[in-house]
Amino acid sequence: MSMTITAHLFEAFLKCPTKCYLRSLGETGTENAYTDWFRIQNESYRSEGIKRLMEGAAPDEFVVGPPGTKNLKTAKWRLAVNLVARAHNLESSIHAVERVPTEGQDQPAQFIPIRFIFTNKLTPHDKLLLTFDVFALSEMQGREVGLGKIIHGDDQATLNVKTSPLASEVRKLTGKIATLLSSHSAPDLVLNRHCAECEFQARCRQNAIEADDLSLLSGMTEKERSRHRSKGIFTVNQLSYTFRPRRTPKRAKHPARQHYLALQALSIRENTVHIHGNPQLPNSRSNVYLDIEGLPDTQFYYLIGALVVSDGQETFHTFWAGQESDEPAIFTQFAETICQLANFRILHYGDYESVALRRIKARLPECHHSKIDMVLERATNVMSVVHPHIYFPTYSNGLKDIGRFLGYERTHESAAGLQAIVWRKSWEANGDPDLKTSLVQYNQDDCLTLKHVCEFIRRLTLTDDTSPAVDRTLPKIIRTDEMIKERPRWELFRPKEYALEDFKHVSKCAYFDYQREKVFVRTHRQFRIINKRHRRLKRTKTHPNRVIYIECKRCPRCRKKSIEQIKQRSRLLFDLKFSRTGVKKWITKLHSYQYKCRKCGHVFGSEARSPGSRGRLNQYGHALMSWCIYSHFFCGMNMSRTRIALGDTFDIFIDNSRMMRSRRSMTAVYEGLYSSILESILQEKILHVDETSVRLRGLNGYVWVLAGMDKVYYFYKPSREGSFLQEMLNSFSGVLISDFYTAYDSLTCEQQKCIVHIVRDIDDDLLKNPLDTELKGIAQEFGTLLRTIIQTVDRYGLKSRHLRKHKPAVFRFLDSVGSWDFSSELATKYKKRFQKSGSKMFTFLDHDGVPWNNTNAEHAIKRFAKFRMHADGRFTERSLKEYLVLVSVFETCEFNNVNVLKFLLSKETTLEGLFKMAGRRTKTPGGPRVVVRCEENCQPLHEFTLEQSSPPAISRLQIPK
């Protein structure tokens, strides 16, 4: 037999499922002054309200608890009081029901339930309770009732509530209550904000402490608890082992603002105060510790307590408002008293005081605004310092809990904010002076506790604290920056930091190379030979394959031939020579001259004006640099391995610094092509976009990628904020294909959301929750729809004339998901996603050639992700941007099936040249044709392969300009 769900149980379930379960068993909790007072006030307000309604009706127009309530069609009364509605397993004692006859004779009368609530402010729970009354009445008479009334507050205000939108939620809640009551097992214990006013508070808290439940941490939300439980973390003690001290980013604007619950749990486990970051409180000659008491229901502030500490002397000021008309006066007196102090600071705990001052300012005359502004300007919220920086071994950051830990004893130890409300309301009713004394003492204890906490924080910041007395009074304190930090994976092999210089020297002497070169060589003679063959000691053989003399015949300034050689220069150019069958080292010795013109006196050199020099005198040729860049960026070898491979394969030994300079010079060569790729992408009809995180030295950032059908453009941004996309994509007028990141929603162009992303998300959640039938139903219907669309795409391609036929099915699916009423949290989440982005998932049905996925951008991101595996954390912003320039070119080659190495060797630096290597036809830009002609004095260049036994052949290149 199912248990009856009453309004009493329904109200308890709204507050806490455990409270509902205990009430269903008939359990009684301990006495609670606030709960008893609240119940008495509600009953009194209800009785007076019903009495007023009855006074406005004739004796024959109202009934009290009418019999035969199951058949209301024949009722003639206008008002029914204490009507009990019973239907199925529901029962509600409705405060009052108003019967409104209709104009038509055949139409039944309307019944409007009325609920009395004594508070001025209504909560969502109040409306749900009224909806429960309406729901029970509707079930009883078999006809829907869609309207109810709430009479509340000191002014007996009437609120008409349309209960139809809330009926589905009440139906869900009653279903959950029925399941709870039929299970005969207590629900999971979860402490919440209602515990302070619950009669079962002591019982539940004791059980939670024994179980070490996560809900003891007041700052933890339900989602966070669920996330920890999914990882197997059920207790505060288990959570404490998950904290890892993290290094504060150097460029962080607001470091240490997050509150780490794992660190809070660690403080509780070790009974230690942990300091994270650098807590600072302002100090001045006069410190004012402020606490304001008020009634939240009416926003009436009746008591201001200010503890003034100036030059070591304490003075407590109390400002009491006997009625609401006295409220502006006490704030005026407070501001005038405080503003007389010299160099004062106001300290308060929480934002209640600052909110009160701002509200009162609007009610005060203009002449008092300047003093209130001065008070607000010099006010500091101490909680804003404690929350991110100081972790006390308490379950909450409440002032009373922290004060209790620091050893401050209050006059009323168990009194809290709710008790103060009861005292004030009782004083208003009977004027008992003892109640006023208790309120003033309670307020004074809050100020003294705040002073105690602030003194503790100031003592933390003292740089020289060696007094034995201080050490005895302070609890155990640990700073998180002194805790042992685990090295992240990208820093496992960086040099270790040592506490002592001697340890550092001893560890350095144990290195592998040091042992072989300095220690083993003295006892093992074979190492004398082995060490001589070390790669680091090898030098590149400089025997040239060809020799070139670069000469000039004319002065580049006056064009005269009267020039003379004044100095000869020579250098080696190391390069690789590629052929059809292989590659070999190729060394060229270049001889150039410095000239002086006899006519104009101009001094110039010949090599700087030679073809291909581009004004730079590089030691390494283009083919060699191309091979290094290809091996490093495209083949995934780091620079050190590329350097080793170059030495082992070609006997060319280059140090790391020269390799880096060569990379920068190659980056500069392709800067123009990099810009051309972006310009070309923005002119296309479709654009793929994606982003991924990257770790640089000392900070984090994001690499973004824009991909077309045949081009890719990478770039770096220090954050994931997408506001720059508005300006960057201003000229783009096509369809943007992206994932579901909200930054893309602000763009004005048409968008296609990647369907694969939501398919993966649904599939992952379905694997984790195989018994969620509602989610499974969405997945099956969505999968069937997508399967039919993909079959059309595979048969006809991305052509809108074949894809438009699926639009009616898409609309039916989106409408059906939007109209379903889910009880599953996951199904509700995907319902919201389809309602928000459903239309953007099927934009491709209306366009030709628009993909339904973001594969192009994801494929480009994989290129960077593979490289990031070995370089993450070692990037600098400069090296990352150099890499992104080159990888944009390489990935564009890949998209066009162009051999990357051959493209580099071709010295092609234009997008048209790249397309030409891909076999694509490109339009030749208009303009005059350029013809290169050699001067008659220039001799052709002859190359000779040098044999070991023959002398080097010589060729002469004459440069006329």
Secondary structure, 3 states (H helix, E strand, C coil): CCCCEEHHHHHHHHHCHHHHHHHHCCCCCCCCHHHHHHHHHHHHHHHHHHHHHHHCCCHHHEEECCCCCCCCCCCCCCEEEEEEEEECCEEEEEEEEEEECCCCCCCCCEEEEEEEECCCCCCHHHHHHHHHHHHHHHHHHCCCCCEEEEEECCCCEEEEEECHHHHHHHHHHHHHHHHHHHHCCCCCCCCCHHHHHCCCHHHHHHHHHHHCEHHHCCCCCHHHHHHHHHCCCCEHHHHHCCCCCCCCCCCCCCCCCCCCHHHHHHHHHHCCEEECCCCCCCCCCEEEEEEEEEECCCCEEEEEEEEEEECCEEEEEEEECCCHHHHHHHHHHHHHHHHCCCCEEEEECCCHHHHHHHHHHHHCCHHHHHHHHHHHHCEEECHHHHHHHEECCCCCCCHHHHHHHCCCCCCCCCCCHHHHHHHHHHHHHHCCHHHHHHHHHHHHHHHHHHHHHHHHHHHHCCCCCCCHHHHHHCCCEEEHHHCCCCCCHHHCCCCCCCCCHHHHHHHHCCCHHHHHHHHHHHHCCHHHHHHHCCHHHCCCCCCCCEEEEEEECCCCCCCCCCEEEEEEEEEEEEEEEECCCCEEEEEEEEEEEEEEECCCCCEEECHHHCCCCCCCCCCECHHHHHHHHHHHHHCCCCHHHHHHHHHHHHCCCCCHHHHHHHHHHHHHHCHHHHHHHHHHHCCCCEEEEEEEEEEECCEEEEEEEEECCCCEEEEEECCCCCCCHHHHCCCCCCEEEECCCHHHHHCCCEEEECHHHHHHHHHHHHHHCCCCHHHHHHHHHHHHHHHHHHHHHHHHCCCHHHHHHHHHHHHHHHHHHHHCCCCCHHHHHHHHHHHHHCHHHHHHHHCCCCCCCCHHHHHHHHHHHHHHHHHCCCECHHHHHHHHHHHHHHHHHHHCCCCHHHHHHCCCCCHHHHHHHCCCCCCCCCCCCCCCCCCCCCCCCCCCCCCCCCCCCEEEEEECC
